[in-house]
């Protein structure tokens, strides 16, 4: 076994593991609960820098043949996920100082990085589970609300259903092909064998459940609402991105044609429509973001209708734009001791008069999530629908565009609340928290770069 190659290839993962050990070791040494925030930030930034270094150097290696490989196409998504985790850690600072929170976040990020380099179903499954299991605990950690344990239980049970479905699909594909390599999925997708197609359907259903695609979405609104704001940001941006990266690894460049078009198109299209319509009726910001994420998961899976190269470009760019804007919303949201009250849309009334910086940041995020030009969300949606049109699915592209327009109302309603309504007498005033401002700027700066120079990223995908 080539240990130097393993050390370099898995440098981002090794740094996350060292971060977990350092956080736990410092607490054990001090003999009392310690603040793991600084240690977590240092090691996540170091892991992100290591991923960028591997990507910029064009590093390629196969430390575990047929199971784990490192290429620029795998290290760039790792860098994106780890970079998105940095502002999430900053907005966590005021809610969590305990060691368990930061240890769980780093453990979950380890799973996300493992997904990006997976070459076999066992490695992919291991990455998904390492990603998911800490998040079940994160939802209930802090007990911000009475319904947090119930939300965590729903997430755990349906996560278990997704795991069982994925394993069953993997076993059927293995029974048909005799291989656990990820390319076996593409071969099964293009075959007409009922056993192979059953395995494809089950694996796809498991990914749909993890990504909260309608009608497999029911866990998301409750989990997002029951979790604290930083955990909701982590689930909506990073967990969602990791699941889509898993789907990219599974589908690879396999063309989606024939009966597979109905499987990949129908439910994502329904998610776009239902996610946007259901978000209109929400009075909770987190439930609204949950339904928004359901709609955006539909857009992301819609990109699989195109060819492999266009699919990769569209999905990765979309994940970057969507992740930055989602984290920006939670970084800029006013927070207070009464978590349930602060989560209401009514709490945003007159926000511009009280906290102009927060209102402007949220407005930018909402306009980008709505897909309005010139913000990066517009470019992201353009790439998705261009990919669908290039694949010849004109009718589906038109239906998707109509569904996307349904979301304009609730995004613009948030802006109306902040800029055109008078604040409630009991509304909190004051300035944004220091860590929240820094997290907002960490999201805003790359978003502005993508707005003016989207080609810089597209040329490197």
N, C-alpha and C positions, 0 to 999 in steps of 0.2 A: 504493500500500500504506500502510495506516494504522499507522505505527510506534509511536505512543504507545499505541494499542489493543493491539498485539502485546506491547509491553513490560509492560503491566498484566495482560493476560490470561494470559500465560505467566510471571508473576512467580515462582511456585514453581520452575518448570523453569529459569528464568534464574539463580536463586540457587543451585541445585544445580550448574549449569554453572560459575558463578563459583567455587563451592567447589572443584570439580575443578581449575580453573586456579590457584586460590590454593595448593592443596596441592602441585601440581607446580611452581609458580613459586617457592615457598619452598624446595623442595629444590634446584632448579636454582641459586637465588641462593646458598644456603649451600655448595653443592658437595659435600655429603655427605648420606647418608640422614637424613631428618628425621621427626619424629613428627607424623603428620597427624591425630591424634585430636581435639585441641581445635578445629582448623579445621573438621573434618568435623562435629563437634557443633554448632558455631556456625552453620554454613550450613544444616544440616538443620533445626535449631530455627527459623531465620529462614524457611526455605521452608515449614515447617509453619504458622508464624504468618501468613505471607502467604496461605496457602490458607484459614486460618480467617478472615482479614480479608475475603477475596473472598466466602467463604460467608456470613459474618455480614452483609455489606453487600448481599447478594442480587445480586451482580455478574453480568451476562450479556453475552456478546459472541461474535461469530463472526469471529475474526481471519483464518481460512482457510476460506472458504465450502465446505461439503460435505465438509470434511476434519477440521476441528478447531474445537470450540466450547467455551465456558465457561459453565456454569450452576451454581447452588447444588448441583444433583444430581451434578455432576462435581467440584466443589471440596471437598465434604465427604469423599468417599472419599480424595482426595489428602491431606487433613489427617490422616485416620486412618492411612494408610500411612506418612506421614512421622513422625507421632507414635510409631508402633510402632518405627520405625527408631532412635529416640533411645535406649531401653534396650538395644537390640541393640548399638549403638555402645559403650555403657558396659561391657557384658559382654565386648566385644572388646578392651578396653584392656589386659588382662593377657596376652592371647595375641598381639596384633598391634600393633606400633608403626610398621610400615613404611608408606611412602606408597602403594604399589600397592594394599594392602587397602582403604584408605579411599577411594581414587579409584575403585576398582571398585564399591564399595557405592553411592557417589553416582551413578555412571553407571547402575547397575541401577535405582536409585530414579527417575532421569530417565525411563527407559522405563515404569516403573509409572505415573508421573504422566501420561505421554503416552497410555497406555491409557485412563485415566479420562475423557479429553476427546475420544476418537476418534469421528469421524463417518463414516469410510470404511474399507474393508478395507485399503488401502495404509497408512493411518496406524496402524490397529490392528496390522497386521503389523510395522511399524517399531517400535512400542512393545513388542511381545512379544519381538522379537529384541534390542532394546537392554536389556530386562529380563533376558533369559536368558543372553546371551553372557558378561557379566562373572561370572555365577554359576558357569559351567563352570570359570573360572579360580579362583574363590574356593574351590571344593571341594578343589582340589589345593594351594592356597596354604598354606604353613606345614608341609606334609608331617608332620602329627601321627602318621600311621600309614603302614605299608608299603603298605596297600591303597588309599591316597588317589588315586594316579594311575589305578588301575583303575576306581575309583568315578567319577572325573571323566570318563574315557573312555566308560564306559557312559552316563552322563548326556548327554555330548556327542552320541554316536551316536543315542540315542533322541530327544534334542532335535532333531536334524537330521531324523529321521523325522517328528516332529510338524510341523516347519516345511514339509517337502515335502507332507505330507497337507493342511495348512492351505492352502497355495498351490493345490493341485489342487482343493480344494473351492471356493475363491474363484473359480478360473477357470471352473468349471462353473456357478456362480451367475451370473457375469458373462456367460457364453455364453447362459444362459437369459434373463436380464433386461436385459442391455446396460448394467448399472449396477454400480458398485463401492461405492455407498453402503450403509451397514449395514442400512437398512430393506429392502434387497433380500433379505436372509436371511429376515426375517419373512414377506415375500411368498412366498418359495420354500417356507418351512415350511408355509404354509397352502394351497399349490397341490397338485395331484395329479400334476404332471408328473414323470416318472421322472428326467429330467436335473436338475431343480431339487432333487428329494429326494436325489439322489446327492450333490449339492454340500452340502446340509444335513448329510447323514450324515458326510461327510468333515471338514467344519469342526467338527462336534460331536466326532468321534473325535480330532481334533487337540487340542481343549480337554480332552478326557478324558485324553489322554496327558500333557499338561502338568500336569494336576491330580492325576495318579496314580490314576485310576479303574481298578478291576479289570476286565479282565485286562491293562490297559495300565499297570500299576503297578510292574513289576519293577525299574525303575531306582531307585525311591525308597528302599527299605531300604538298598541298597548306598551310594547317594550320601549319605544322612543319616549312616550309620555311618562312612563314610570321611572326611567333612568334620569340621572343628573344631566345637566346641559353638556358638560364635557364628554360624557359617555355617549350621549345621543350624537354629538358631533363625530365621535370616533366611529360609531356604527354606521352613520349615514355616509361618511366620506371614505374611511379606510377599509372597513369590513366590506362595504359594497364594492369598492374597487378591487379588493382581493378576490372576491367571488367572481367578478367579471374576468379577472386575469386567469382564474382557474378555468373558466369557460373558454378563454382564448387558447389555453394550453390544450384543452380537450378537443376543440373543433379544429385547431391549427388552420391549415389552408384548405380544408375539405369544402368543396362546393355544396351549398344547401339547395337541393333541387327536388322535384317530384313531390312525394307526400311529405317530405321533411319541411318543405316551405310552410305548409299549414301548421305544423308543430311549432316552428320557430317564429312564425308571423302572428298567428291568431292571438295567443295569450299576451305577448308584448303589446300588440295593438290595443287589446282590451285594457291592459295596465295603463297605457297612456291616457285613454279616455276616462276610465274609472278613477285613476289617481288624481287627475286634474279636477274632475267633477266632485269627488268626495272632499278634496281639499277646500273647496269653496264653502262648505258647511261647517268647517272646524272653527272653534273659538280658542283652541289651544295652539300656541305656536309650534310646539313639538309634534303634535298630531298633524298639523298642516305640513310640516317638513317631512313627516313620515309618508304622507300621501304624495307629496312632491317627489320623494325618493322612489316611490313605487312607479310613478310616471316616468321618471328618468331611467329607471331600470328597464322599462319598456323600450325607450329610445336606444339604449345600449344594446339590448338583445336584437333589436331591429337591424343593427349593423351587420349581424351575422348572415343576412340574406345576400350580401355581396361577396366578392372574391376575397381570397385570403389577405393579399397585400393591402387593399383598401380597407378591409376589416380591421387590421392591426392599427393602421394610421388613425382611423375614425374613433375607435374605442379608446386608445391610449390618450389621444388629445381630449376627448370628451371627459375621461376620468380626471385629467389634470384640471380642466376648467371647472367641472362640477365639484370636485373635491375642494378646490380653493374657495369657491363661492359659498359652499355649504359651511365650511369651517368659519368663514368670515361672518356669516349670519350669527353663529353662536358666540364668536369672539366679541361682537358688537352689541349683543342683546344686553339690556340692563338686567342686573341680578340683584336679589335681595334675600333677606332671611325667610320671607314667605315665598317659597318656591312655586307653589301652586298659583298664587296670585300673580307673580311676575311672569308666569308662562301664558297668561291670557293675552289675547290680541288687544283687548281694551287697555292693557298696561302700556301699549305703544302709542296711545293717543297723545298728540302734541309732543312727541319725543323730540322733534327738531327744535322746539323752543326750550327744552330742558337740557338736552344733550345733542347738540348739532353734529358732533363727530360720529356718534353712534348711529344717528338717523341717516347720515349720508352713506356710511359704510353698508348699512342694511339695504338701503335703496339701490346701491350699486350691485350688491349680491342678488337682489330680487330681479332687477332688470336683466342681469346676465342669465340667471336661472330660467327666466321667461324666454330667453333666446333672442333678445332684441339687439340689433347692431348699434354700435360697433364692438360691443363687449364680447369676450371670448366665448360665451355661451352660444352666441349666434354662429360663430365659426364651427363650433362643435356640432351643432345640429345640422348645419349645412353639409359637413363631411358625412354624417350618418345618412342623410337623405340622398346625397349624391351617390353614395355607395349603393343604396337600394335602387336608384334609377339606373345606374350603370349595369346592375344585374338584370334589368328588364322588367322590374316589378313596379310599373307606373301606377297602377291602381292602389297598391299598398302604400306607395310613397304619398299619394294624394290623401289617403285615409289617415296616414300618420300625421301629415301636416295639419289636417283639420282637427285631429285630436290634440295637437300641440297648442292650437289657438285657444282651446278651452282653459288652459292654464293662465292665460293673460289676466283674467279677472282677479284671481286671488293674489297674484303677485302684486298687481297694481293696487289692490285694496290695502295691502300692508303699507304701501307708500302713502296712500290717502290718509290712513290713520295717523301716520307720523307727521305729515306736513300740512294737512288740511283740517285736522280736528283739534279741538281744545283739550288740554290735559285734564284729567280728573283731579279734583282737589287733593286727594290722598296720594297722587302719583309722586314717586321719589324723584328728587332732584340731585344735583351734584355732578361731579366729573367722572368719566370712565376710569376703571381701575388700570393701574400701570401695566400689569401683565396683559390685560385685555387689549390695551392700545397696541402693545408690541405684537401680540398675536394678529391683530387686524392688519398691521403694516406688513407683517410677514406674508399674509395672504394677498394683500392689495398689490404689492410691488410686482410679483411675478404675473398677476392677472393683467396689470397694465402693460407689461412687456408682451404678453400674449396678444393683447388687444392691438398693439401697434406693430408687432413683429411675429405674427402666427407662423410665418414661414420658417423662422429659426428652429422651432420645435419640429415642424412637419418635415423639414429636410433631414432631421436626425432620427426619424422614426423608421 
